[in-house]
Amino acid sequence: MKFPSDSDSTDSEPARDSTGTSHPYGTTSGAETGPSSDAGGTARGPAHCSRRLRIDADSPFADAAQIFAASDQAQLSALDVSAELFLNETVENLRLYNPHPGQPYAHATIAETARRFQRGRRSSTAAKLKKGKKQLPPFPRFRLDQTFYGWVHELSQAEDIAEFTTVLGTTTARAYAQITSAMILVHGLPKFFARCLAGEFTIEHVHATAHACRDVKFENLPLIDDYLADRRADITIETFKKSLGMKIAVVEPLEERVEEASNRRRVDITTTADGTAFLTLAGPAPELQACYLRIAAFARAMRSGNIAAFSDQLEPGTTIDDDRGIDALMFDILTRTIPQLSIQVTSTDTTTGETSTCDIPLDVPAERPLTPASAINAVREGITEASADNAGGGGSETDGEASRAEVVLTMPTHEQWLDSQAKMITTVPFLTLAGSAELPGTFSDGSPIPADTARRVAKHSKSWTRILTDPASGTPVDAKAATYQIPANVRHTLIAKWQACTIPGCTRRAESAEIDHIVPFDHDHPADGGLSRFGNLHPLCKLHHQAKTDRKYSVRMNRSGFLQYVFRHGMSAEVAAGDHPINAAHAKMFDEMQRQAGPTSDPPKTKTRTAGQPWHGDKRLSKECPGPVAANGQAGWVKNTSMLNDRANDNEWTWDSGGPPPF
């Protein structure tokens, strides 16, 4: 197994084996990096593969990767065939004229049809056909505001769907899903589908894209396709899904999508033969995110024994001794009904160690509200009565017994609890916050939320952290830390950048993960390396952080912003934070505003200034003002305070040229 080393390097392109074979799950040679030919001089396999995954030829995953790739290609072919069958049936059912009988119906692409409709909407004359120029007919039953989900359901025939379900051996709902996905990918996103056929994305990326674009309007599908045509092919599906979701939120009004999600809100249950059931809640993301965070916070408090918030429900000195895991606790919290009808009391015989249980009913009068205090009092009364009954029938044996009540705790909802345990980290573009734009905000896991919702969340926030982002990709960039302990502003920037545990496949949220030092921090000699700087930090959940500590795999950052995981079976993967289309759109808005505003009014530094005259921003140390005081737009000295600069000196003054700020 390999471990981090400064001498290791990361190739910019994945390696290929001696036959030039490449596939979406990686390459099978650790030596060669360029394509080669077989004995006949013909290169085999897809032309290129941009997923940064490398598999050694002797790895047990080498052959498996080729099988997985073949499976993906077979499923892509099935989607292609499904789209062709359904479109042919639709053309026949609509009785569209085909000038070439026996050949597939020729029509314009979604992108070309959308351009025609948009030109026609802008100008009535631009939509007219030029004389002598023939054009393919538009995509069948095209509307700019139509979606493929609606298009398939609107044009499908019951007998045709029945044939699909018969061949696929599935249900009607799954047949509709197969057809909708096929039409989205083959006709709505042809550039992305071509990359999938070339092996750049796995079938998981394909399914995620089809699901995300199910309700995207026809007029916006070309924009999504152009984005996916150029986007980096990620190893991890989570970063891909989140970035795609943000891009869709930029090109389509998120308010409409949230309203549609609200109209479709529902609760479904599915049972299986083994006695397991699945409860599904579907609805607007903000409400469900808040619900999940509250339940998770309650479960974490129980798991860690943090009972400070439950002091009004428990006796002093009470401790929680519960061996349930976080997931089990969350399930029990969610499925518990309020109020409870009975609370179990356990009695332990200190002599024999035997335990007995009985149910103590909550005898609370109907006219009295069932508060935690009244519930506990009812339990105490029940215990007293139970003990009296035992004493009457069994003599003095109860003298050596101790009774313990298992009390139901109610989730706190007061402000202090929610602020410390169940807080929600939300990122809001500055222009949206200022009301100058309607770009959506995002939760810490990358889920977009409408601008109005983001502003409401920010309005009630007690603390804000400024996050600087790359103007091209939108990914958060550097934040400073000088100690082993991670400051809040650095942690928030890391959460905004990575959103989840960085190991491929893990979906644990970054805000509940631990912060790992890629190069371990040297507690004895901090200056020797492993500092808490942004490029040396990333989130890992507790499980994977411990595995790294135990040297079961290694992680390094050979290139800025790219993590490389090296696993023990001859496989390495390069992982990067997902791009952030919302932040990228925000940067473009800033550029546009700057162009419209013209050059900044900050006075330039000239060589003709008077000798001794300060430059704008010059600093002086003096107990008294070193010259004229700036006031009413006039140049002068301004006292530097902690409000202007948290590292300001008590006797520091800054020269203000008197001009308006350059923004």
Secondary structure, DSSP 8 states (H G I E B T S, - for coil): -----TT----SS----TT---BTTB-S-SS--S----TTS---S-S---S-EEE-TTSTHHHHHHHHHHHHHHHHHHHHHHHHHHHHHHHHHHT---SSTTS------HHHHHHHHHHHHH-TTTTS--TT------STT--TT-BHHHHHHHH--HHHHHHHHHHHTS-HHHHHHHHHHHHIIIII-HHHHHHHHTTSS-HHHHHHHHHHTTT-BGGGHHHHHHHHHHS---S-HHHHHHHHHHHHHHHS-HHHHHHHHHHT-EEEEEE-TTS-EEEEEES-HHHHHHHHHHHHHHHHHHHHT--GGGTTTS-TT--------HHHHHHHHHH--SS-SEEEEEEEETTT--EEEEEEE----TTS---HHHHHHHHHHHHHHHHHHHHHHHGGGGGGEEEEE--------SHHHHHHTS---EE--HHHHTTS----EEETTS-EE-HHHHHHHHHT-S------B-TTT--B------SSS--HHHHHHHHHHH-B-SSTT---BGGGSEEEESS---SS-GGGS----GGGEEEE-HHHHHHHHTTSSEEEEEETTEEEEE-TTSEEEEEE----HHHHHHHHHHHHHHHHH-S--S----TTS-TT---TT-EEE-SS-SS-B-BTTB-EEEE--TTT-TT--TTEEEEE-S-----
